[in-house]
């Protein structure tokens, strides 16, 4: 029994219509990826779209694009939404006088934060040296900023207004490290686990039930602990 030509043509036309719609949507969304936005829509195809906001309306989701455009997409085509981290721009380099003042003031900042959160100031200094080499304007390739290299999301959680402000950065970084030490306090390797979580994220430590097998993280943990031990040994001489 042969296939009905009309049914075959109708199916072909539907495929062409869907293909045209996908192509049009792809070009519109491609333009959206070039503009700054507040979140990203993650499609099931793996494509990510920067949007200002979105509204779900039954089977359809409206994506409000940067610049004022709106695109309607089937809700089933969207895997989810992720908050987009802001891009940090370091401030202008300070003068030599400002650098000297910052260097002399950092010791007081570290000591005060250490006292507030019950953390050894030498450990905080070791983390600062490993994270930013003492540069308050440092920005990593992943977007972490300041002396203790706070990610934008972490900085928001800790109510940091300016990650490049040494006092705010060190206070938040010290508080975060203290929280991580408290989290792993019952483990014999609590310091190593806390440092690994500071570097790679607590979720990675939980996933691997220990220090993640990342070369960067393992080297980081060893570098901080060695520096901290050297400092303590030197202070005892």
HELIX and SHEET records of a PDB file:
HELIX    1   1 UNK A    5  UNK A   32  1                                  28    
HELIX    2   2 UNK A   75  UNK A   77  5                                   3    
HELIX    3   3 UNK A   96  UNK A  117  1                                  22    
HELIX    4   4 UNK A  121  UNK A  132  1                                  12    
HELIX    5   5 UNK A  152  UNK A  157  1                                   6    
HELIX    6   6 UNK A  166  UNK A  183  1                                  18    
HELIX    7   7 UNK A  190  UNK A  200  1                                  11    
HELIX    8   8 UNK A  202  UNK A  208  1                                   7    
HELIX    9   9 UNK A  215  UNK A  236  1                                  22    
SHEET    1   A 3 UNK A  48  UNK A  51  0                                        
SHEET    2   A 3 UNK A  39  UNK A  43 -1                                        
SHEET    3   A 3 UNK A  78  UNK A  83 -1                                        
SHEET    1   B 3 UNK A  53  UNK A  57  0                                        
SHEET    2   B 3 UNK A  60  UNK A  64 -1                                        
SHEET    3   B 3 UNK A  70  UNK A  74 -1                                        
END                                                                             
